[in-house]
Amino acid sequence: MSEPKKPHYELIIGDIMDLLPKYKEKFHLMIADPPFGLEFDKSSHEYGASDYILYDDKFTADEYEIFSYKWISRCFDALTPDGSLYVISGWTRIGEILNAVKKTNFTLLNHIIWHFSWGVFTKKKYVTSHYHILFLVKDKKNYKFYPQYSNPNTKRKGEKYENDVWYWPKYNRGNDPDRIKGHPCQLPIVMLEKIIKISSDPCDWVGDIFSGSGGTILACRRLGRNVIGFEINKEYESIIKKKARFNSEIFPFLPKEKSNDAKSLTQFL
Ligand SMILES: C[S@@+](CC[C@H](N)C(=O)[O-])C[C@H]1O[C@@H](n2cnc3c(N)ncnc32)[C@H](O)[C@@H]1O
């Protein structure tokens, strides 16, 4: 019997505006955590941020909406007919992103809130402790959705549901085992794994168009999905390859849920 094919993983350094048109109907799932569009500033962003390599991130509101429209419509073309796009954003630019989404053919199925437990602890205004996650599908009659969570409050045993507010009570950035020095804004692997499990099948193709530190590549390797990460900034290449363990075998083929390497999925629940 021939060996099963191993899932593909790849990082492409370059601008997604030029690269994505080459991937027509390639991806079943795309994840986009775009630049915030606010000039990153070590002093205001986060305490102890001196280890970060910051990226160029300055847009006016109008420029940001045009930029968003361009990459969101490129994602539409790069998705399979049953594909989904998750867009992750802070509150400051969500207006421009929503305006841009309205101009595309995507259907917005959910507007998820991720509540996190850290932030800059402001005394004269509310502490920002949430992110927005938009769940968009190309075809509202044909898309993948596999709920993972058995809600104890429902009488219908065995049925699974997903809520549109996400929170991992034991997770904070300090205890994230996969966090790596060098990139300022890293999404938790638990969250990426949740998205991947809900909206794709093993061996599907996943694209992360703003790879950053490479968390999506790592999560896909653990879950046996084919993945391509795109990142414009070459300075992040070695960080991504380190975080996503480019030099080591993660699974010979499809991961078993109980494997040690998938621990990050459950430890923060
Ligand atoms: C908010 S960060 C993503 C962080 C990532 N989700 C993580 O968990 O590490 C946005 C990233 O997009 C990259 N980027 C910005 N414009 C890009 C473009 N046109 N093409 C590809 N990558 C881009 C930035 O360099 C930055 O690393």
The ligand as an SDF file (V2000), in Angstrom:
LIG
                    3D

 27 29  0  0  0  0  0  0  0  0999 V2000
   -2.0040   41.6650   12.6670 C   0  0  0  0  0  0  0  0  0  0  0  0
   -0.6150   40.9040   11.9590 S   0  0  0  0  0  0  0  0  0  0  0  0
   -1.0660   39.2030   11.8670 C   0  0  0  0  0  0  0  0  0  0  0  0
   -0.7200   38.4070   13.1020 C   0  0  0  0  0  0  0  0  0  0  0  0
   -1.0200   36.9310   13.0160 C   0  0  0  0  0  0  0  0  0  0  0  0
   -2.4400   36.6720   12.9360 N   0  0  0  0  0  0  0  0  0  0  0  0
   -0.4310   36.1550   14.1760 C   0  0  0  0  0  0  0  0  0  0  0  0
   -1.1930   35.5040   14.9360 O   0  0  0  0  0  0  0  0  0  0  0  0
    0.7940   36.1850   14.3470 O   0  0  0  0  0  0  0  0  0  0  0  0
   -0.7130   41.4230   10.2880 C   0  0  0  0  0  0  0  0  0  0  0  0
    0.4590   40.9360    9.4160 C   0  0  0  0  0  0  0  0  0  0  0  0
    0.1320   41.2020    8.0440 O   0  0  0  0  0  0  0  0  0  0  0  0
    1.3280   41.5260    7.3500 C   0  0  0  0  0  0  0  0  0  0  0  0
    0.9330   42.2380    6.1120 N   0  0  0  0  0  0  0  0  0  0  0  0
    0.5340   43.5340    6.0010 C   0  0  0  0  0  0  0  0  0  0  0  0
    0.2220   43.8250    4.7200 N   0  0  0  0  0  0  0  0  0  0  0  0
    0.3960   42.6790    4.0030 C   0  0  0  0  0  0  0  0  0  0  0  0
    0.2400   42.3490    2.6150 C   0  0  0  0  0  0  0  0  0  0  0  0
   -0.1720   43.2750    1.7240 N   0  0  0  0  0  0  0  0  0  0  0  0
    0.5280   41.0770    2.2100 N   0  0  0  0  0  0  0  0  0  0  0  0
    0.9430   40.1490    3.1180 C   0  0  0  0  0  0  0  0  0  0  0  0
    1.1260   40.4130    4.4480 N   0  0  0  0  0  0  0  0  0  0  0  0
    0.8560   41.6530    4.8840 C   0  0  0  0  0  0  0  0  0  0  0  0
    2.1120   42.3490    8.3620 C   0  0  0  0  0  0  0  0  0  0  0  0
    3.4900   42.3970    8.0690 O   0  0  0  0  0  0  0  0  0  0  0  0
    1.7950   41.6260    9.6820 C   0  0  0  0  0  0  0  0  0  0  0  0
    2.7740   40.6640   10.0030 O   0  0  0  0  0  0  0  0  0  0  0  0
  1  2  1  0
  2  3  1  0
  2 10  1  0
  3  4  1  0
  4  5  1  0
  5  6  1  0
  5  7  1  0
  7  8  2  0
  7  9  1  0
 10 11  1  0
 11 12  1  0
 11 26  1  0
 12 13  1  0
 13 14  1  0
 13 24  1  0
 14 15  1  0
 14 23  1  0
 15 16  2  0
 16 17  1  0
 17 18  1  0
 17 23  2  0
 18 19  1  0
 18 20  2  0
 20 21  1  0
 21 22  2  0
 22 23  1  0
 24 25  1  0
 24 26  1  0
 26 27  1  0
M  CHG  2   2   1   9  -1
M  END
$$$$
